[in-house]
Amino acid sequence: MNNREILFRAIAIHGNEWVFGNYIHSKRMSGRSCEYRIVDKDTGLESDIIPETLGQFTGKLDINGNKVFE
């Protein structure tokens, strides 16, 4: 059984920095506006993200030991 970590990353709209955590996609009550967010697993802090930058951890590390996202 594969127990890889479920983790997402994306660039935050505010600050243009990578954020990591759980991914949330929701529609507002009117159904017209969509929200894309990453929630930090440790702090619970939510960040609005640029959806086109979203990637999920593959469970693999590169040669430098960094997590690989796609």
N, C-alpha and C positions, 0 to 999 in steps of 0.2 A: 504494500500500500504506500502511495506517495503522500507524504505529509509536508508538501512544500508550503511555504508561507504565502498567503494571499495578500498582496500588496499592490497598490496603484501609485502612480506619480503623474503629475501634470504641472504646468506652469500656472501660478496664481495670477489672476487678473490684476490684483493690487500688489505691487512689489516686483512683479516679473521674476519670481524665484520658484524653484522646484519645491513642491510640497508632496508629502508622502502619507499614505493612510488608506482608509476605506473610501470607495467611490460611491457617490450618490447622484442619481439622475431623477429629477422630479418635475412634474408640471404644476404650474400654479392652478388655483381653483378655476380660473377662467378657461384653462386649457390652451391658452395662446402663448404663454411664456414658459420656457424651459429653464431649469436651473441645473447646473453641473457643479458638483462640489467634491472636495476631498476632505475627509474628517481625520485629523491626527488621532491615531489609536491611543497615544499616551495622554494627551492634553484635552482631547475632545474639541479642539479648536477647528472650526470649519472655514475653508477657503474656497471662494468662487474661483473656478479654473477656466482656462481656454480649452474647450473640448478637443480641438485638433491636436493638442499636445499630450493627451491622455495615453498612458501605457501601463501594462500589467507586468509584474515581475514574472519572469519565465521559470524561476527556480534554479537558474544557472548563474555562475559568476564568471566575469571575464578574467584575463590573465593577471590583472592587478587586484583581483578580489572584490571588484565592484559588482553589484547586482545588475543583471541584464534585464531590460524592460523592452516590450514590443507592443 
